[in-house]
Amino acid sequence: MKLKLKTVKLQEVISKAVKGASNNKMIPITSLLCLELKDNTLTVTTTDATNYLKIISNKVEGEDFYIVVQSEIFSKLVSKISVEYINLELKDNSLEIIGNGTYQIELPLDEEGKLIRFPEYKFDTTVESKEINLSTMKMILNTNKAAVAQTMEVPCLTGYYFGADVITTDSFKVCAIDIDVFKTSILLSPELISILDVFSDEKITVQQNDSKILFTTDNAIAYGSQLDGIAEYPYEAIQAYLNTKFTSSCKLIRGVLLNVLERLSLFVSPYDKNGLYLTFTTEGIMISSKKSNGTELIKYQGSENFKPFTCSIDIEMLTSQIAALDSDHIELWYDNDKAIKITTDRSTQIIALLEDDRTVNG
């Protein structure tokens, strides 16, 4: 069984497909990659044992071919080959790769010593479908990921809640985008949302069957399951939090604020609980480290209902939220002792403040 492919074409599909392999040493299948050519369609499949990613290339010449190989060594080797064509040949229990040189990669075997077959998910593709935009999903990934919980104290908070809004929270930060993607409430894992980032077609067909969900384009397919725990997701509490009243606001240039935070981060240490001070003055926001060895003033682009106010906030939380936004201008709401709010045309972010004796406001 032999296959000859253009190097750039193989590099393109492999570089995308490996994003779906989690390489969990406890689950061998997550370190494997399936490459199949059937009826002139090349499909490369990977999985994290829950979600599957298929990258597809049509009109590929050659006889039918099928291998399952270790994804890491295969992808790294393919990425470094510089000749025009790569030749693949199955030889007993190994894959011979001819590019700049000749290389042999041992193939995984099952308990009977036979070459393994990659597991295939099952999905009823006759169910009703709807269409979503790739640009929408990328906006959600880039904006909401900074507020996804990274630990499992509350498992449902590790997911993306899709309802009338798209919401993520880790209890200290909340991000909400005013968009109803699926016209129903579902909870999806960050791993599934992340692999959609390798899609290239703008229009994506979505199908749901019980707890399973399938995203399909001509060149890529992502399959996964909804996360458990949507009934426990604190949606109403988050909505109440998002509706917290803030009496004062100012407009800022996002890039200017981000640059200031990056410079001041050099003067904030873990001993300060990563905290810095925001002091709202008539001229602008004075941002300073707790030791006052770094201070900068950002002038307002606009101000509504100004009040003198000082608060302490985690610089890493604030920076990650600002960096996640795709708007040039932001509106920052303050005069609340518990949190600040950041808004753009479509998104709302709320970040909890740090307790600090120096920020008592009269």
HELIX and SHEET records of a PDB file:
HELIX    1   1 THR A    7  ALA A   17  1                                  11    
HELIX    2   2 VAL A   18  GLY A   20  5                                   3    
HELIX    3   3 PRO A   28  SER A   31  5                                   4    
HELIX    4   4 SER A   71  LYS A   80  1                                  10    
HELIX    5   5 LEU A  134  ASN A  144  1                                  11    
HELIX    6   6 LYS A  145  ALA A  147  5                                   3    
HELIX    7   7 PRO A  155  THR A  158  5                                   4    
HELIX    8   8 PRO A  190  ILE A  195  1                                   6    
HELIX    9   9 LEU A  196  VAL A  198  5                                   3    
HELIX   10  10 ILE A  230  GLU A  232  5                                   3    
HELIX   11  11 TYR A  235  LEU A  242  1                                   8    
HELIX   12  12 ARG A  254  LEU A  264  1                                  11    
HELIX   13  13 SER A  265  PHE A  267  5                                   3    
HELIX   14  14 PRO A  270  ASP A  272  5                                   3    
HELIX   15  15 ILE A  315  ALA A  324  1                                  10    
HELIX   16  16 ASP A  357  THR A  359  5                                   3    
SHEET    1   A 4 LYS A   2  LYS A   6  0                                        
SHEET    2   A 4 TYR A  85  LYS A  91 -1                                        
SHEET    3   A 4 SER A  94  ILE A  98 -1                                        
SHEET    4   A 4 THR A 102  GLU A 106 -1                                        
SHEET    1   B 8 PHE A  65  GLN A  70  0                                        
SHEET    2   B 8 LEU A  32  LYS A  38 -1                                        
SHEET    3   B 8 THR A  41  THR A  47 -1                                        
SHEET    4   B 8 TYR A  52  SER A  57 -1                                        
SHEET    5   B 8 ALA A 220  SER A 225 -1                                        
SHEET    6   B 8 LYS A 212  THR A 216 -1                                        
SHEET    7   B 8 LYS A 203  ASN A 209 -1                                        
SHEET    8   B 8 SER A 129  ASN A 133 -1                                        
SHEET    1   C 9 ILE A 186  LEU A 188  0                                        
SHEET    2   C 9 TYR A 160  PHE A 162 -1                                        
SHEET    3   C 9 VAL A 166  THR A 169 -1                                        
SHEET    4   C 9 LYS A 173  ILE A 177 -1                                        
SHEET    5   C 9 SER A 347  ALA A 352 -1                                        
SHEET    6   C 9 ALA A 339  THR A 343 -1                                        
SHEET    7   C 9 HIS A 329  TYR A 334 -1                                        
SHEET    8   C 9 SER A 248  ILE A 253 -1                                        
SHEET    9   C 9 GLY A 302  GLU A 304 -1                                        
SHEET    1   D 4 THR A 295  LYS A 299  0                                        
SHEET    2   D 4 GLY A 284  SER A 289 -1                                        
SHEET    3   D 4 GLY A 275  PHE A 280 -1                                        
SHEET    4   D 4 PHE A 309  ASP A 314 -1                                        
END                                                                             
